[in-house]
């Protein structure tokens, strides 16, 4: 991780909201041969008995499922908008260009859940992404028991007990006010991910450059 203090988000609520806004995370670990394995899965951040967990589900009979049976240590990476930043936008244009981005890295130990735990995750996942529409045909409670009983043996619910959470919100915090304003304007003009980064920079303008 690009672990520099000037690129840190200090507000835990902002970090948690970022995870909620970007739930499709990279899940990485190492298998029995010490080879890296990685997949992407949707997860939810939940708190229970004063501890924080990431919970989701993955397919069985895969390299990552088998890897966490061998070694429960895991890393989850949540990635948001990102954009190229041209050095020509700085007050001193004879400077190297860079990339602005936001990411949260979470480490912890994975534990596979029993059938009841899996069902709870499937119910929450389908409801959440269907907009909590109880009438949707694809939420867990509206699927036939014949279908779900065939499906569930092939998947595993899991929870990751969080041991460490770090973030990088690299948003040109190290630049002077003139450069910062120029970067914001140029990114906003591009639209898409670049405009998202510009908005995030705008939110932090008064804190970085108080009048």
N, C-alpha and C positions, 0 to 999 in steps of 0.2 A: 504494500500500500504506500501511496505517496504521502507519508506521514509527517507533514510539516504543520506547525501550530497555526500559521496564518490562514490555512485552508480548512479549518475545523468549524463545524456547527456546534455551538455550545448548548443549545436549547434541546433537552431530551424530547419535548413534545414535537418539535420540528422533525427530529430524526424518526420518531415513531410514525408520524404522519407520512413521511417519505416512504417508509416500509409499507404502510397501508396503501399508498398510491401506486406502488410498484411491486405488487405481490408475486410476480412471476420471476422467481429468483434462480440464480445458478447455485446448485448444490454440489459441492466438491468434497472428495475424500481420497483415501488410498486403499488399494486392495491388498490381498495377502502377499502379493509379489512386490509391494511398495510402488505400484504403478498408479498414477492419478486417474481418477474417474470423475465424471461430471455429467450432470443432467440439469434440466430446468423444470421447476415445479411451482405451482401456486401454493403459497403458504399464508397463514394468519399469525399475527403476533398476539399472544394472549398472556394474561397474568393470572397466577393461581398461587395462593398461600405465600404471597410476597415474592415469588419468582417469576421470571419471564420465560416464555417458551415460543418457539415457532412450530406450528403444526401443519401437516399436510399429508399427502399420500403419494406413493410411487408404485410402479409396476414391480411385481416379483419376477424372478428368473431373469434379472438384468445384472450387468456388472456392478452398478452402483448399489443395488439392494444387497448383493452378496458382499460387497466391500464393507458395508456398515455392520454386517454380522461379524466380520473379522475385526474391524477397527471402528469404534463408534465416534471417533473424532471427526468433526465436519466443519466446513466453512460454507456459509451462505452469502452470496453477493447480490445486493440489490442495486440496480443501475438505472439512472434516470436520463434526462435529456443531456446532450453534449454538443459541443460545436467547436470548430476551428476558429482560432483568434489570430488574425494577421498582425504581425509586428508593425505593419505600415499604419496601423490605427493608433499607435502610441505617440506620445508627445515627442519621443525620440524614435523615429522610424527605423533607424539603423540598429534594430534589435531583433533577436530571434522570435519567431512566431511560436504559438503554443496551442493548447487545447483546454477548454473549460468543460467541466463535467461535475456530476454529483454521484456519489456512490456510498453505500453503507456495507461494511463487512462484519458479519456476525459469526463467532466461533462458539462451538458447544459440543455436547455429547448427544448422539441420536439414540433413541429407544423406540423399538417397534411396539405398537399398541395391539390390544386384543380386538375382537370383533366389535364389541360395543364402542370402543374408541374410534375404530374405523368408520362405523356408521355415523357417529357424531360428526366426524370431519366431512364425510360425504354430504350429510344433510346441510351443514354450514356452507360448504363450497358451492353446492348447486343453488341454494337459496340466495347466497350473496351475489353470484354472477348472473343469476336470472332476475336480479333486482328485487329480491324478496317477494316474488310473485308466486303465491301459493297455488295459483291455477296453472302454472307452467307445466307442460307435460314431461319436462326433463328433470324436474327436481326429484330428489331421492324418494320422497314420500309418495310421489305420483307414479313411480315406476313399479312394475309388477314384481312381486316377491320372487316369482320364477326367474325373472331377468336378473335381479340383484343377487340372488343366491348363486347364480352361475358366474356372475362378475366378480364378487368379492374375494373368492379364493385366489384370484390372480393379482390382487393388489394388497398393499400393506399401508396402514396408517402409521405415522411416526410423529414423535415430538422431539425437538432439539432443545435441550435445557441450556440456555444461554450462559456462557462463561465470560465472553468478551464481545464488546460492540465498539467498532471504530468507524469513523466516517471521513470522507474527503468531499468537501463542497468547494471545489477550486473555481472561484468566480472572480479572478483578477483582483483579489484583495490586496495584492502587493504593488499595485500600480498607483500613480498619482491621480489626483482628481480629474485633470484634463484627459488623461489616457482612459480613465474609467468611463467618463461620459462618452468619449468617442467609441469605445468598445460597445457600450450599451446601444448607441444609436445604430452602429453598423450591424450588430446582431439583430436588432429589432426589424431592420429593413429587409432582412433575409427571410423572415417568417419561419415556420416550422420549429424544429428543435432550437435553432438559434434564437428565436424570439422568446422561447421559454427561458433560456439562459439569461437573456436580457432582462426579463421580468424578475428573475431571482436576484439579479444584480441590483435592479431598481429598489427592491424591497430592503436591501442592505445599504443603500446609498447614505442615508442620514446617519447611520451608525458608524460608517467608515469615515465620512467627511462631515462631521457636525459643524454647523455654522458658528 
